[in-house]
Amino acid sequence: MTELERRANEMRSDIVSMIAEAGSGHPGGSLSSADILTALYFGGVLEHDPARPGWDERDRFILAKGHAAPALYAVLAQAGYFPREELLTLRKLGTRLQGHPDSNLVPGVEVSTGSLGQGLSVAAGIAAGLKLDGKTQSVFALLGDGECQEGQVWEAAMFAAHRGLDNLVAIVDRNCLQIDGNTADVCDPGDLAAKFSAFGWTAVEVDGHDIPALVEALAAAKADRAAKPHALIARTVKGKGVSFMENQAGWHGKAPNAEQTEAALAELAALTGEESSRG
């Protein structure tokens, strides 16, 4: 297991632990996005500084699928934005770690998100603002594939292409499941790469659990300044890393019980040859 894979696996353990401790949360889409966030934050793609969260020269990351906040908190804690022990305060009274990320409370959170469909618009607005200011920083936004059923996503896509926002990278967590079931059954988003391309974006598909491939694709999108925004359609498995959660829509927004938590943490620990820290 590589260092980046180990980090992603630790994030998955933290995701399971914090949701179990809270008794509520969204494990499925948090687990599916762990490798994507690892590639961004630890693969040399995202320019950021935990000691200076408001550093003017930083790249921006927007978690459009705000219900996957546990994944964002896990990567921010790993990066040093706040103590890792704080993760177990998720959703508790008085915590900074709300069920959806709050930019007024948590260092490293750029925008408070959770209302699906709005994140890409915010990201496009920030990217346009950076361009107007003559800045070269990039803006990354992570969307859910179910979220792509929202019309505002495509308004933002049209705006971004019209303004030539080549400093904008949208990443779609394409795990093919949402709270009500398979995305193809609820409201089929179809070929998302083809759709973004039709809207004037440069779009590619990538294995969302192949960290080196993710790093390469993200870095290439960041470097390409050809007057077109970029979309990465990351093919993922909902609940990745925990076998009984994988590809199960029922784990979209449900906390594991004590027995399930112990089993999940043991399975994740086995991947790195470590003993579970819980149970």
N, C-alpha and C positions, 0 to 999 in steps of 0.2 A: 504494500500500500504506500503510495506516495504521500508527501507531506500535505499536499492540497487535498487529497482524498481523505487523509486522517482528519484534517480540519472539518471537512464536510460531514464526516461521520460523527465527530464530536458535536457539531451543530445539531445533527439529527437527534442525538441523545439529549441535548439540552431542550430541544423542541418538545420531545415526548415528556421529559421531566417537568417542564414548566406548565404544560397543558394539564398534565395529571395533577399537579399540585393545585392549580387553579380550579380544576373540576369543570372547565369549559375552554373552548378554543377551537382552532381549525388546524388539525394535524395534517390532513391529506395534502393540501396545496402548499403547506409550509415545508413538508418533507420533499415534495417534488421539486422545489425551487432551491434547495440547499446547495447543489452543485453550481447553479447559475450564480448565486451570490458569492460563493467561494471563488469562482473564476474572476468575478468583478473586483472583489475587495483584496484578494490575496494573489491574484495572477498577474499583477502589474498593469492592470487595465485602468482602474479607477484611480485618479489622482486625488488623494485625500490625506488628512492629517488629524488623527484622533486628539492630539494636543491642541488643535486649532479647528474646531468644527465649523467655524464661520470664516475660515481662510478664504480670501477672495479668489485665489487661483485654483480652488478645488473644482473637480468635476462634480456634477449633481446626480444623485440617484433618487428616483421617485418610485415608491412602491404603490403602483396604481391599484393592485389587488390587496388593499389594506388589511383584509382579514388574515393574510399570511404574515401578520406582524411578528409572530414568534420566530419566524425565519430571519426577519430583519433584526430583531433584538439579539438573536443568537450570533449573527455575524458582527454586529456592532460591539457586542461584549467581547468576542474573540479578538476584534481589532483594537480593543482598549478604550472604547468610548465611555464605558462605565463598568463597574465590577461584575464579573460573571455570576457571582453569588446573588446579585439582584434579580437575575432571571426568574427565580422562584417566587418573586412578588407579583408575577403576571396576574392582572385582573383583580388584584386585592385592593381593598379600601385604602386610599391614600398613596398608591403606587404611582410611579412615573410610567410604568409599562401597562398602558391601557390595552383593551382588546383590539383597538385599532391605533396606529401610531399617532402621537401628538407631538408636533414640532415645537410646541411651547414648553414641553417637559423633557424630551429626550435628546441629548446631544447626538448629532449625526442624522437625525430625522429632518429632512428638508421641508416636507409638506405633510400636514395632517390629511390622511386619506382613509377611504373606506366606502364612500359612495361610488359604486362601480361605474366606470365610463368617464370619470372626470380626470383621472390621473394623466392620461396622454395629453389632454388639453393644457393642463398645468405645465407639463414638461415642454410642450411646444411653445407655450408662452415664455417660459424661462429661456429656452433656446433662442427664441426671437429676440428677447431682451439682451442676451449676451452678444448676439450679432450686432444689434444696434449700438452697443457700447464698444464694439471693436474687440471683443474678447474671443479667445480661441478655445475655451473650456467646452467639454462635451456634457450632454445631458442624457442619462439612461433612464428608461422607464420599464418596469416589469409589469406586464398585464397578464390576466388570466384569459384562457381561451373562451370561457363562458362570458367573460366581460366583453369580449369582442362582439357579442350580440347587441351591445348598446350602440345606438345611433351616434352618440357624441364621439365615440372612438373614431368614426369615419369622418365626422366633421373636422376633427383634429388632424386626421391623416390628410385630408384635402388641403387644409390650411398649411400644414408643414411642407407639403410638396410645392404648393404655390409660392411659399416664401423661401424655398430652397434651403431648408434647415438641415444642412449636412452635418451639423453638430448634434443632431438628435438621433438616438438609437432606441428603438422600441424592441423589447424582448417579450415574446409571447410564451408563457408556460403552457405548452400544448399537451396537457395530460388527458384530454378528451372526456373529462368528467366535471360535473358541477353539482350543486346541491340536489338537484332534481333528477340526476342520472347522467346518461351519456349526452354529450353536447350535440351529437348528430340526431338524437331523438328529441331533445328539448327545442332546439332551433339551430339547425346545422350551419356552422360558420363556413363550412366548405374548405376550399384550398386557400388558407390564409396567406401563404406566400404569393400566390397568384393575385389575390385581392389587393394586398399592399402594393404589388408591382403595378396593378391597374390604376392605383391611385398616384402613381409617380414615384414610388419608393424603390430603393434597391433592397431586394428581399432575398434571404437565403434560409435554408433549413439546416438544422444542426442537431446532433444528439445531445439532449439537455443533461445527460449524465456522464458525458465524456469531457472531463475538465480541460485537458489540453486542446481539444477541438473547440470548446467554448472560448477559451482564452484567445486562440487564434482568430476565431470569427469576430469576437468582440473587439480585439485590437485592430483587425482589418477595417471594421466598420468605423471605429474611432479615427483611424488615419485617413480614410477616404473622404476627401472634401471636394466632391464633384457636383455640388449644388443639389444633391438629393438626400432626403432622410433615409435612414436604414432600419430595416426590420429583420430581426432574427427569430425564426419560428423554432423554438427549442422543444423537440419531442421528448416528453418526460413520462414518468409513471407516477400517478397520484399515490401518495403514501410510501414513496420509494424508501427502501431500507428496512421496512417492517413488513414481513411477508403477509400477515393477516390484514394489513391495511392496504396493501398494494392493489390498485385497480378496483377499489371498492368505494362507490359514491357515498355510502353510509358513513365513511370516515371523513367526509368533508368538514363537518363541524361538530365533532363529538369527542369528549375526553375519554381516555382509556381508564378502566377501573384498576385497582391495585394489582390484580393478577395479570391483566393485560400489560400494564406498565412494566412489571418485572420481566415478562416474557420479551417485550419489545427492547428493553434496555440490554437484556442478556444477548439477544440476537445482534444488536448493534455492537456490543462489546466484543462479541466473537469475531467480528470482521477485522478488528485490530488486535485480537489476541489478548484483550484486557478483561479483567473481572468487572462485572456490573457494579456501579457505585451505589446501587439502590436495591432494597429487597433482602 
